[in-house]
Amino acid sequence: MNGQTGRARWRAASRAFPRVAAAVVALASPLAAASEPATGLVVGKAHVRGLVLAGGVRAYLGLRYGVAPVGPLRWHVSTQAHLAGAIDATHFGAACPQGDSTGAWYRKLAVAMGSDSDAIGAAPQTSEDCLFLNVWTPRAAAARHLPVMVWVHGGSNTSGYGHEPDYRGARLAARGVVVVTINYRLGALGFFAHPAISDVSAGRQGLSDQITALRWVRDNIAAFGGDPAQVTLFGESAGGTDVAALMHIPVAQGLFARAIIQSGYLAPDAFATPGTATRAATDLFARDETAAALAQHSPADLVHVAGERHKGAFAAPLVPPKPAFHVPLLIGTNADEFRMYLPADPATRGAGEAGVLLGMPRAGDIAHLLQRLSNDAATRADLLASAPVFHCPAAALARETLAAEQGAWVYRFDRVRPGHHGFGAYHGAEIPYVFGTGAAWLPAEPVDRTLSDTMMRYWVNFARTGNPNGPGLPHWPRWGAGADDAMPMVHFGSTVRVAPAADLALCALIAG
């Protein structure tokens, strides 16, 4: 079997990974209940009514940031909406059209954690008119010039939404930041580069929405107490991919000052080329289909066709090949990104490991290192799958950031929730810790609350100063210029410790 066949098998394995938004759904998100209507807030020409939550945090939900991308605006670059009149911001807006992969992921996790699948709430309302964002701001935050954290949800760029329960920003905002979560167009509506679509946003409509949301934040966030010059863009999984993608687009420069990428999918195929973007679109609809014919398809039709023909696939944004700019970066991955997707049968796991290795240029060296790293077949299989698409690209992006004379800090999330779920520190496990949320059915110990507090402090420090370090926290060293597996990073587990990640030695072997 030649090297090309081995790489094809690895690509097939990576495509099988459903890189969904991996926040754990809360039955009742902390600080979610309104105690009284918020005092109206003047934003430009609008009078916005939101909610007052426990602790005095204000929430302004379902704010329209973009003109509805419907009718002749479908597949075109989004344009900023301007608020006017009396606005009721006490309810979330519609999510963008999508299938059920996010809900299915949550149900799988709930069952693994010992709960019933019906613990997951109803699916959100969806609409093509979905360009909404949500703002959480501390008590009496107006004119305080607070740092702003804008969240880009994950979900393979085909699913997810900004108001998933573990993305509620109340606890994070209570620590002195303004938190914004956004929707953006997905799948065949958001990453669609068919030849009939001539708009400049073709293949990156979803990124266009994210830029529009950041412009809205720039123009309006001061009314909520935020400083438009201190915006940190953060996201997980596909959201992390999109954060990295925006650094390739010159018009995004200046819209955010810092970036946090949590388990970003950053494999070689994470960004589309013009050729791959066109092929992905013409896999769905014939190359000679006209714009008028495409416009006749309903959102449900587009979701269905993409789900049938690109099931489980990642929707890669079309961006230029080289970054246009860098900003200070906090980046990391979880110890067991792929583990929950491995087959349950150990024999099948072993065969999968052998199949991926077969034909790789340095397969023998890789197999030897994997054996040194772990005698557990599941751990080896996870490392072999996770290293090329998560761990190694994260280290590489940290190196690029360092070369651009920006600070970079790298982490590894190691905490395994109690129980017999077998998922380890799974893809998305860190999100409830970052937001301070957590589901009633999610197993937890006192150490989990302590860890969440520590991670929120690091994240907020980074948003405030561009450096995660601060009083009372273990020192987090900057990423350096040496060998990846010798560079110290912070490990978030039952304790917080600083140590290299030995598995990064795989990076050079896999690249070879």
Buried (B, 14 or more C-beta within 10 A) or exposed (E): EEEEEBBEBBBEBBBEBBBBBBBBBBBEBBBBEBEEEBEBBEBEEBBBBBBBBBBEBBBBBBBBBBBBBEEEBBBBBBBBBBBEEEBEBBEBBBBBBBBEBBBBBBBBBBBBBEBEEEBBBEEBEBBBBBBBBBBBBBEEBBEBBBBBBBBBBBBBBBBBBBBBBBBBBBBBBBBBBBBBBBBBBBBBBBBBBBBBBEBEBBBBBBBBBBBBBBBBBBBBBBBBBBBBEBBBBBBBBBBBBBBBBBBBBEEBEBBBBBBBBBBBBBBEBBBBBEEBBBEBBBEBBEEEBEBEEBEEBEBEEBBBBBBEEBEBBBBBBBBEEEBBBBBBBBBBBBBBBBBBBBEEEEEEBBEBBEBBBBBBBBBEBBBEBBEEBBEEBBBBBBBBBBBBBBBBBBBBBBBBBBEBEBBBBBBBBBBBBEEEBBBBBBBBBBBBBBBBBBBEBBBBEEEBEEBBEBBBBBBBBBBBBBBBBBEEBEEBEBBBEEEBBEBBBBBBBBEBEEEBBEBBBBBBBBEE
